[in-house]
């Protein structure tokens, strides 16, 4: 088991994970990142025509090891009508 920290970056600014989450292995990180991104997206989208939600994952020593992001983009097609 290892502890990983999932820092959230969204429209409200960065939120640093101070507690972390214990995972069995590094291979479990994508599933946890996906869960976080979808939970945040469910609560925040659509917040406008373009929203980026990102999660930076740090290891136990505090070093960033991966970043994942979700982009919502809405383009109006009838703006010139």
C-alpha positions as a printed Julia matrix, in Angstrom:
81×3 Matrix{Float64}:
   0.0    0.0     0.0
   1.13   3.51   -0.75
  -0.4    6.91   -0.08
  -1.11   9.23   -3.01
  -2.35  12.81   -2.94
  -4.89  14.08   -5.46
  -4.75  17.86   -5.92
  -7.77  19.34   -7.7
  -7.56  22.29  -10.11
 -10.88  23.71  -11.26
 -12.73  27.0   -11.66
 -12.47  27.63   -7.93
  -8.68  27.44   -8.02
  -6.36  24.74   -6.73
  -7.32  22.52   -3.79
  -4.41  20.66   -2.23
  -5.08  17.18   -0.87
  -3.57  17.18    2.63
  -4.75  13.69    3.66
  -4.12  11.45    0.67
  -5.59   8.1    -0.24
  -4.0    4.71    0.27
  -4.0    2.56   -2.85
  -2.75  -0.97   -3.34
  -0.59  -0.01   -6.29
   0.21   2.72   -8.76
  -2.05   0.89  -11.24
  -5.08   1.99   -9.15
  -4.38   5.69   -9.74
  -6.27   6.04  -13.06
  -9.46   4.62  -11.53
  -9.28   7.04   -8.58
  -8.5   10.01  -10.86
 -11.47   9.1   -13.07
 -13.77   8.9   -10.05
 -12.65  12.34   -8.84
 -12.97  13.98  -12.26
 -16.46  12.57  -12.84
 -17.67  13.58   -9.36
 -16.44  17.14   -9.84
 -17.85  17.32  -13.39
 -21.25  16.12  -12.16
 -21.34  18.96   -9.62
 -19.81  21.76  -11.7
 -20.74  21.3   -15.37
 -21.81  23.19  -17.27
 -20.28  26.2   -15.58
 -19.87  28.07  -18.85
 -18.89  27.36  -22.41
 -15.45  26.04  -21.47
 -14.34  24.37  -18.27
 -11.14  22.48  -17.45
 -10.93  20.23  -14.42
  -7.55  18.68  -13.62
  -6.12  16.41  -10.95
  -2.4   16.28  -10.19
  -1.3   13.17   -8.32
   1.63  13.33   -5.9
   3.42  10.4    -4.29
   4.26  10.05   -0.59
   7.34  12.24   -0.96
   5.23  15.02   -2.5
   6.56  14.67   -6.02
   3.99  15.0    -8.84
   3.75  11.76  -10.81
   0.84  12.29  -13.18
  -1.83  14.78  -14.18
  -5.22  14.06  -15.72
  -7.75  16.55  -17.02
 -11.28  16.75  -18.3
 -12.27  19.5   -20.73
 -15.84  20.61  -21.34
 -16.28  22.78  -24.4
 -19.6   24.04  -25.74
 -19.63  25.85  -29.08
 -22.79  27.58  -30.18
 -23.38  26.96  -33.89
 -26.08  29.58  -34.38
 -24.22  32.65  -33.1
 -24.55  34.47  -36.43
 -28.28  33.94  -36.92
